[in-house]
Every structure is written in C-alpha cells, then in structure tokens.
Amino acid sequence: MLEKLLAEIRSGGTQEIRTLAGKLGTTPAMVAAMLEHLERSGLLKAYQGCSGACPGCSLKEACQRSDFPHGMRIWQD
C-alpha cells in the first residue's frame, strides 16, 4: 500500500488525505500514518513553510483554503 501511496503522490497535483484514503481503500488516519512513515524513511519531505513565497507558488490555492483552519501539510517526493 505504501507503493500505491507514493505512486498517487508522484502522479502530480494536490490531493487531500481523504481523497488518497478513498483511492487506497483505507482510512484517512492510515494515510496520515503512512505519510509520516514515508517522511521518516526519507522518501517524502514535508514543506516546513513558505517564507512568503506564496504569490509564485503553484499550491497557493490549496494552502489558503478555509476548510483547513489549522493549516495543511504539503508533501513532496
């Protein structure tokens, strides 16, 4: 399932944990745990902050969505 998750991430675009969970046939909690595992393993990196680079960022709309009141984590491989 980790390989399928990585393939989904590498397919591009932005995807929410709930959407990934549906595609993988598992729970959002399991996807979050897998993302953490992949980060600890060095296969993914979590963005730690934008440092004001939002105007030129392709993920600007995803980061600023109001349904993420506590912010969102963005991962890259």
C-alpha positions in Angstrom: 0.0 0.0 0.0 3.0 2.3 0.6 4.0 1.9 -3.1 0.5 2.8 -4.2 0.5 5.9 -2.0 3.8 7.0 -3.4 2.5 6.4 -7.0 -0.5 8.6 -6.2 1.7 11.4 -4.8 4.1 11.2 -7.8 1.2 11.4 -10.2 1.2 15.1 -9.5 -1.3 17.7 -8.5 -2.6 18.2 -5.0 -4.6 15.5 -3.2 -6.2 15.6 0.2 -5.7 12.8 2.7 -9.4 11.9 2.5 -9.1 11.5 -1.3 -6.0 9.4 -1.1 -7.7 7.2 1.5 -10.6 6.6 -0.8 -8.3 5.7 -3.7 -6.3 3.3 -1.5 -9.4 1.8 0.2 -8.2 2.8 3.7 -8.9 5.4 6.3 -7.5 9.0 6.5 -5.8 8.1 9.7 -3.9 5.2 8.0 -2.8 7.5 5.1 -1.6 10.1 7.6 0.4 7.4 9.4 1.9 6.2 6.1 2.9 9.7 5.1 4.7 10.1 8.5 6.4 6.8 7.9 7.5 7.7 4.4 8.8 11.0 5.8 10.8 9.2 8.5 12.1 6.9 5.9 13.4 9.8 3.7 11.1 9.0 0.8 9.0 12.2 1.3 9.6 15.6 2.6 7.1 17.9 4.3 7.2 21.5 3.4 8.0 23.4 6.6 7.0 26.9 5.5 6.7 29.1 2.5 8.7 32.1 3.7 6.4 34.5 1.9 6.8 32.8 -1.5 3.1 32.3 -1.9 2.5 34.7 -4.9 4.5 32.4 -7.2 3.6 29.1 -5.7 1.5 26.6 -7.7 0.0 25.3 -4.4 -1.2 28.8 -3.3 -4.9 28.0 -3.6 -4.6 24.7 -1.8 -2.8 26.2 1.2 -5.2 29.1 1.6 -8.4 27.0 1.6 -10.7 27.9 4.5 -11.5 24.3 5.3 -8.0 23.8 6.7 -8.2 26.2 9.7 -5.1 24.9 11.3 -3.1 24.9 8.0 -2.3 21.9 5.9 0.8 19.8 5.4 2.2 19.5 1.9 4.4 16.6 0.9 6.8 16.2 -1.9 8.8 13.2 -3.0 
